[in-house]
């Protein structure tokens, strides 16, 4: 959770299009598509998070709430980690993963 008086803008991947939220934004509820949320701070730095989707609610008192099933700081992602997970998923899909992984795949 980010609770900072120094946040000047939050950029959201809304279903209706990319959306920037500033202080005193009109109250709204937006459905979010999978993508990046960027939190821009007064000092010019920003933090980025990947969300799998969800909803954003802008309240009259300049409070933005984001509800999502999954959200991760962007720095948690690396190309090597993604390649490793894809390789593991391909092994399971081809039937050469662990017995537990194959059983989990069949139960879905």
C-alpha positions as CSV (number, residue, x, y, z in Angstrom):
1,X,0.0,0.0,0.0
2,X,1.3,3.4,-0.9
3,X,0.1,6.2,1.4
4,X,2.1,9.3,0.5
5,X,1.3,13.0,0.5
6,X,4.1,13.3,-2.1
7,X,2.2,11.4,-4.9
8,X,1.2,13.8,-7.7
9,X,-0.2,11.4,-10.3
10,X,-1.2,7.8,-10.8
11,X,-1.4,6.3,-14.3
12,X,-3.7,3.4,-14.7
13,X,-4.4,0.8,-17.4
14,X,-8.2,1.4,-17.5
15,X,-10.4,-0.7,-19.9
16,X,-11.6,2.6,-21.4
17,X,-8.0,3.7,-22.1
18,X,-4.9,4.8,-20.2
19,X,-5.9,7.1,-17.4
20,X,-4.0,9.7,-15.3
21,X,-5.4,10.5,-11.9
22,X,-4.4,13.8,-10.2
23,X,-5.5,15.4,-6.9
24,X,-9.1,16.5,-6.9
25,X,-10.0,14.1,-9.8
26,X,-13.7,13.6,-10.4
27,X,-15.0,10.7,-8.4
28,X,-15.1,7.6,-10.6
29,X,-14.9,3.8,-10.7
30,X,-12.8,2.2,-13.5
31,X,-12.3,-1.4,-14.5
32,X,-8.6,-2.0,-15.0
33,X,-7.1,-4.3,-17.6
34,X,-3.8,-6.2,-17.0
35,X,-0.9,-3.7,-17.2
36,X,1.3,-1.3,-15.4
37,X,0.2,1.2,-12.7
38,X,2.7,4.1,-12.4
39,X,2.8,6.2,-9.2
40,X,4.6,9.5,-9.9
41,X,6.0,11.3,-6.9
42,X,6.6,15.0,-6.4
43,X,10.3,14.6,-6.6
44,X,10.0,13.2,-10.2
45,X,10.7,9.6,-9.2
46,X,8.1,6.9,-10.0
47,X,7.2,3.4,-8.9
48,X,5.6,0.8,-11.2
49,X,3.5,-2.2,-10.5
50,X,2.1,-4.9,-12.7
51,X,-1.6,-5.7,-12.0
52,X,-3.5,-8.6,-13.5
53,X,-6.6,-6.4,-13.7
54,X,-9.1,-5.1,-11.1
55,X,-10.9,-1.9,-10.2
56,X,-9.8,1.6,-9.3
57,X,-12.0,3.9,-7.2
58,X,-11.4,7.6,-7.1
59,X,-13.1,9.2,-4.1
60,X,-14.0,13.0,-3.7
61,X,-11.2,13.6,-1.1
62,X,-8.4,12.7,-3.5
63,X,-8.2,9.1,-2.3
64,X,-7.5,6.4,-4.9
65,X,-8.1,2.8,-4.1
66,X,-7.0,0.0,-6.3
67,X,-8.5,-3.5,-5.9
68,X,-6.7,-6.3,-7.8
69,X,-6.3,-10.0,-7.5
70,X,-2.6,-9.8,-8.2
71,X,-0.2,-6.9,-8.1
72,X,3.6,-7.0,-8.1
73,X,6.4,-4.3,-8.1
74,X,7.8,-4.2,-11.6
75,X,11.4,-4.8,-10.2
76,X,10.2,-8.3,-9.1
77,X,10.2,-9.3,-12.8
78,X,13.3,-10.4,-14.7
79,X,13.6,-11.9,-18.2
80,X,15.5,-14.9,-16.8
81,X,12.8,-15.7,-14.2
82,X,10.1,-15.5,-16.9
83,X,12.1,-17.8,-19.3
84,X,12.6,-20.3,-16.4
85,X,8.8,-20.3,-15.6
86,X,8.0,-20.8,-19.3
87,X,10.4,-23.7,-19.6
88,X,8.9,-25.4,-16.5
89,X,5.4,-24.9,-17.8
90,X,6.4,-26.5,-21.2
91,X,7.9,-29.5,-19.4
92,X,4.7,-30.0,-17.5
93,X,2.6,-29.5,-20.6
94,X,4.7,-32.1,-22.4
95,X,4.2,-34.6,-19.6
96,X,7.8,-34.6,-18.4
97,X,7.3,-32.5,-15.2
98,X,7.1,-33.8,-11.7
99,X,4.1,-36.1,-10.9
100,X,2.6,-33.4,-8.6
101,X,2.8,-30.7,-11.3
102,X,1.2,-33.1,-13.9
103,X,-1.5,-34.0,-11.5
104,X,-2.2,-30.3,-10.8
105,X,-2.4,-29.6,-14.5
106,X,-4.9,-32.5,-15.1
107,X,-7.1,-31.3,-12.2
108,X,-7.7,-27.9,-13.9
